[in-house]
Amino acid sequence: MPPLYSIVDWDKRRTVLEAFEWEQWISREEEIEDCQQLRLDLVKRLMKKRHNKIKISSEAKMQNTKTRIEQENMKKIKKIR
């Protein structure tokens, strides 16, 4: 930083400080954006995992229902014969 002997020196110092603050601000914004992207990716993975669990559970329920109905139909057929 230049020594403060004149108004020009004050202006130079202010310009340097503003540039430094701007760089810091951009750096923080990039970090925040990276964190948000990581969170978004995590939520996407969790939602996909949840969707797959629900899909598997639904398929299992449907298969159980189908099996139960088939068994009931077989009992009815046997009863009729």
N, CA and C atoms as a LAMMPS dump frame, in Angstrom:
ITEM: TIMESTEP
0
ITEM: NUMBER OF ATOMS
243
ITEM: BOX BOUNDS ff ff ff
-5.0000000000000000e+02 5.0000000000000000e+02
-5.0000000000000000e+02 5.0000000000000000e+02
-5.0000000000000000e+02 5.0000000000000000e+02
ITEM: ATOMS id mol type element x y z
1 1 1 N 0.847 -1.173 0
2 1 2 C 0 0 0
3 1 3 C 0.899 1.244 0
4 2 1 N 0.546 2.19 -0.825
5 2 2 C 1.356 3.416 -0.864
6 2 3 C 1.144 4.246 0.407
7 3 1 N 2.213 4.973 0.827
8 3 2 C 2.054 5.846 1.996
9 3 3 C 1.074 6.985 1.675
10 4 1 N 0.458 7.532 2.703
11 4 2 C -0.588 8.536 2.516
12 4 3 C -0.028 9.954 2.689
13 5 1 N 0.53 10.479 1.603
14 5 2 C 1.081 11.834 1.659
15 5 3 C 0.216 12.838 0.918
16 6 1 N -0.644 12.334 0.039
17 6 2 C -1.463 13.271 -0.722
18 6 3 C -2.808 12.636 -1.063
19 7 1 N -3.673 13.425 -1.681
20 7 2 C -4.991 12.939 -2.083
21 7 3 C -4.852 11.844 -3.139
22 8 1 N -3.878 11.979 -3.997
23 8 2 C -3.637 10.956 -5.024
24 8 3 C -3.321 9.622 -4.345
25 9 1 N -2.519 9.693 -3.276
26 9 2 C -2.191 8.472 -2.538
27 9 3 C -3.45 7.856 -1.911
28 10 1 N -4.325 8.698 -1.399
29 10 2 C -5.594 8.215 -0.84
30 10 3 C -6.419 7.526 -1.926
31 11 1 N -6.459 8.14 -3.095
32 11 2 C -7.209 7.554 -4.213
33 11 3 C -6.61 6.204 -4.629
34 12 1 N -5.275 6.145 -4.674
35 12 2 C -4.626 4.887 -5.027
36 12 3 C -4.963 3.796 -4.003
37 13 1 N -4.879 4.172 -2.726
38 13 2 C -5.171 3.214 -1.661
39 13 3 C -6.625 2.747 -1.746
40 14 1 N -7.538 3.684 -1.969
41 14 2 C -8.95 3.338 -2.082
42 14 3 C -9.174 2.383 -3.269
43 15 1 N -8.513 2.677 -4.384
44 15 2 C -8.647 1.82 -5.561
45 15 3 C -8.132 0.417 -5.265
46 16 1 N -6.997 0.326 -4.598
47 16 2 C -6.425 -0.982 -4.257
48 16 3 C -7.361 -1.732 -3.304
49 17 1 N -7.88 -1.042 -2.299
50 17 2 C -8.783 -1.678 -1.346
51 17 3 C -10.082 -2.132 -2.017
52 18 1 N -10.615 -1.315 -2.906
53 18 2 C -11.837 -1.693 -3.619
54 18 3 C -11.599 -2.924 -4.493
55 19 1 N -10.436 -2.949 -5.15
56 19 2 C -10.108 -4.108 -5.981
57 19 3 C -9.982 -5.365 -5.122
58 20 1 N -9.337 -5.222 -3.966
59 20 2 C -9.19 -6.35 -3.056
60 20 3 C -10.552 -6.827 -2.556
61 21 1 N -11.407 -5.897 -2.155
62 21 2 C -12.744 -6.255 -1.682
63 21 3 C -13.545 -6.939 -2.787
64 22 1 N -13.423 -6.448 -4.008
65 22 2 C -14.135 -7.042 -5.144
66 22 3 C -13.681 -8.483 -5.37
67 23 1 N -12.377 -8.711 -5.314
68 23 2 C -11.848 -10.062 -5.479
69 23 3 C -12.357 -10.989 -4.376
70 24 1 N -12.376 -10.486 -3.153
71 24 2 C -12.881 -11.27 -2.028
72 24 3 C -14.362 -11.595 -2.216
73 25 1 N -15.125 -10.622 -2.669
74 25 2 C -16.548 -10.823 -2.88
75 25 3 C -16.785 -11.888 -3.941
76 26 1 N -16.063 -11.811 -5.05
77 26 2 C -16.197 -12.795 -6.121
78 26 3 C -15.815 -14.185 -5.607
79 27 1 N -14.757 -14.252 -4.838
80 27 2 C -14.32 -15.531 -4.282
81 27 3 C -15.402 -16.133 -3.383
82 28 1 N -15.999 -15.32 -2.516
83 28 2 C -17.068 -15.804 -1.644
84 28 3 C -18.276 -16.273 -2.458
85 29 1 N -18.622 -15.504 -3.48
86 29 2 C -19.756 -15.883 -4.334
87 29 3 C -19.504 -17.224 -5.023
88 30 1 N -18.287 -17.451 -5.476
89 30 2 C -17.947 -18.727 -6.114
90 30 3 C -18.046 -19.879 -5.116
91 31 1 N -17.579 -19.642 -3.877
92 31 2 C -17.684 -20.674 -2.848
93 31 3 C -19.135 -21 -2.547
94 32 1 N -19.955 -19.973 -2.44
95 32 2 C -21.381 -20.173 -2.177
96 32 3 C -22.018 -20.955 -3.317
97 33 1 N -21.69 -20.593 -4.538
98 33 2 C -22.24 -21.298 -5.7
99 33 3 C -21.815 -22.766 -5.705
100 34 1 N -20.562 -23.036 -5.362
101 34 2 C -20.084 -24.419 -5.295
102 34 3 C -20.848 -25.207 -4.236
103 35 1 N -21.048 -24.595 -3.064
104 35 2 C -21.794 -25.263 -1.989
105 35 3 C -23.234 -25.541 -2.419
106 36 1 N -23.846 -24.574 -3.073
107 36 2 C -25.219 -24.771 -3.533
108 36 3 C -25.296 -25.883 -4.573
109 37 1 N -24.311 -25.956 -5.433
110 37 2 C -24.294 -27.027 -6.438
111 37 3 C -24.139 -28.388 -5.776
112 38 1 N -23.273 -28.468 -4.756
113 38 2 C -23.109 -29.722 -4.02
114 38 3 C -24.415 -30.133 -3.348
115 39 1 N -25.093 -29.155 -2.742
116 39 2 C -26.385 -29.446 -2.111
117 39 3 C -27.398 -29.932 -3.136
118 40 1 N -27.442 -29.273 -4.284
119 40 2 C -28.37 -29.667 -5.338
120 40 3 C -28.087 -31.089 -5.804
121 41 1 N -26.823 -31.411 -5.996
122 41 2 C -26.45 -32.767 -6.412
123 41 3 C -26.862 -33.791 -5.349
124 42 1 N -26.66 -33.443 -4.089
125 42 2 C -27.038 -34.338 -2.996
126 42 3 C -28.547 -34.566 -2.987
127 43 1 N -29.303 -33.49 -3.13
128 43 2 C -30.767 -33.616 -3.145
129 43 3 C -31.22 -34.459 -4.339
130 44 1 N -30.584 -34.257 -5.49
131 44 2 C -30.934 -35.061 -6.666
132 44 3 C -30.695 -36.54 -6.403
133 45 1 N -29.535 -36.86 -5.811
134 45 2 C -29.224 -38.266 -5.518
135 45 3 C -30.217 -38.846 -4.511
136 46 1 N -30.533 -38.075 -3.473
137 46 2 C -31.47 -38.56 -2.467
138 46 3 C -32.867 -38.762 -3.056
139 47 1 N -33.296 -37.842 -3.905
140 47 2 C -34.611 -37.974 -4.533
141 47 3 C -34.653 -39.185 -5.46
142 48 1 N -33.58 -39.41 -6.198
143 48 2 C -33.52 -40.568 -7.092
144 48 3 C -33.557 -41.86 -6.279
145 49 1 N -32.811 -41.885 -5.185
146 49 2 C -32.793 -43.057 -4.313
147 49 3 C -34.189 -43.305 -3.732
148 50 1 N -34.825 -42.233 -3.28
149 50 2 C -36.179 -42.34 -2.72
150 50 3 C -37.162 -42.84 -3.787
151 51 1 N -37.049 -42.283 -4.983
152 51 2 C -37.931 -42.698 -6.073
153 51 3 C -37.758 -44.186 -6.371
154 52 1 N -36.517 -44.638 -6.399
155 52 2 C -36.251 -46.063 -6.66
156 52 3 C -36.825 -46.956 -5.56
157 53 1 N -36.695 -46.535 -4.292
158 53 2 C -37.252 -47.312 -3.192
159 53 3 C -38.769 -47.402 -3.299
160 54 1 N -39.389 -46.279 -3.63
161 54 2 C -40.846 -46.26 -3.775
162 54 3 C -41.269 -47.152 -4.943
163 55 1 N -40.524 -47.085 -6.04
164 55 2 C -40.83 -47.906 -7.213
165 55 3 C -40.733 -49.389 -6.87
166 56 1 N -39.663 -49.779 -6.197
167 56 2 C -39.473 -51.183 -5.816
168 56 3 C -40.588 -51.625 -4.871
169 57 1 N -40.921 -50.769 -3.912
170 57 2 C -41.982 -51.087 -2.96
171 57 3 C -43.323 -51.25 -3.676
172 58 1 N -43.623 -50.352 -4.597
173 58 2 C -44.883 -50.431 -5.348
174 58 3 C -44.942 -51.699 -6.188
175 59 1 N -43.842 -52.031 -6.83
176 59 2 C -43.803 -53.252 -7.64
177 59 3 C -44.014 -54.489 -6.777
178 60 1 N -43.42 -54.492 -5.584
179 60 2 C -43.585 -55.631 -4.679
180 60 3 C -45.045 -55.734 -4.226
181 61 1 N -45.658 -54.619 -3.904
182 61 2 C -47.069 -54.63 -3.495
183 61 3 C -47.955 -55.135 -4.621
184 62 1 N -47.676 -54.674 -5.833
185 62 2 C -48.481 -55.114 -6.969
186 62 3 C -48.309 -56.602 -7.207
187 63 1 N -47.107 -57.102 -7.074
188 63 2 C -46.856 -58.531 -7.256
189 63 3 C -47.571 -59.339 -6.184
190 64 1 N -47.536 -58.873 -4.939
191 64 2 C -48.234 -59.566 -3.85
192 64 3 C -49.741 -59.591 -4.109
193 65 1 N -50.273 -58.465 -4.558
194 65 2 C -51.707 -58.394 -4.85
195 65 3 C -52.069 -59.337 -5.987
196 66 1 N -51.256 -59.355 -7.014
197 66 2 C -51.496 -60.24 -8.16
198 66 3 C -51.48 -61.698 -7.713
199 67 1 N -50.499 -62.059 -6.907
200 67 2 C -50.393 -63.432 -6.409
201 67 3 C -51.621 -63.786 -5.567
202 68 1 N -52.034 -62.883 -4.687
203 68 2 C -53.196 -63.126 -3.826
204 68 3 C -54.46 -63.331 -4.667
205 69 1 N -54.664 -62.481 -5.669
206 69 2 C -55.841 -62.586 -6.534
207 69 3 C -55.811 -63.902 -7.315
208 70 1 N -54.648 -64.273 -7.818
209 70 2 C -54.528 -65.537 -8.553
210 70 3 C -54.859 -66.723 -7.657
211 71 1 N -54.397 -66.668 -6.41
212 71 2 C -54.693 -67.749 -5.463
213 71 3 C -56.19 -67.826 -5.177
214 72 1 N -56.817 -66.676 -4.997
215 72 2 C -58.261 -66.655 -4.75
216 72 3 C -59.016 -67.207 -5.958
217 73 1 N -58.574 -66.818 -7.144
218 73 2 C -59.223 -67.336 -8.355
219 73 3 C -59.062 -68.854 -8.472
220 74 1 N -57.888 -69.346 -8.144
221 74 2 C -57.659 -70.798 -8.198
222 74 3 C -58.573 -71.52 -7.203
223 75 1 N -58.754 -70.956 -6.004
224 75 2 C -59.647 -71.552 -5.01
225 75 3 C -61.082 -71.591 -5.55
226 76 1 N -61.503 -70.498 -6.18
227 76 2 C -62.862 -70.421 -6.722
228 76 3 C -63.046 -71.446 -7.845
229 77 1 N -62.026 -71.585 -8.696
230 77 2 C -62.088 -72.56 -9.785
231 77 3 C -62.191 -73.975 -9.229
232 78 1 N -61.393 -74.272 -8.204
233 78 2 C -61.445 -75.594 -7.581
234 78 3 C -62.806 -75.86 -6.96
235 79 1 N -63.349 -74.845 -6.338
236 79 2 C -64.645 -74.966 -5.707
237 79 3 C -65.725 -75.252 -6.741
238 80 1 N -65.649 -74.559 -7.892
239 80 2 C -66.618 -74.748 -8.969
240 80 3 C -66.499 -76.148 -9.554
241 81 1 N -65.314 -76.677 -9.729
242 81 2 C -65.099 -78.015 -10.294
243 81 3 C -65.548 -79.031 -9.294
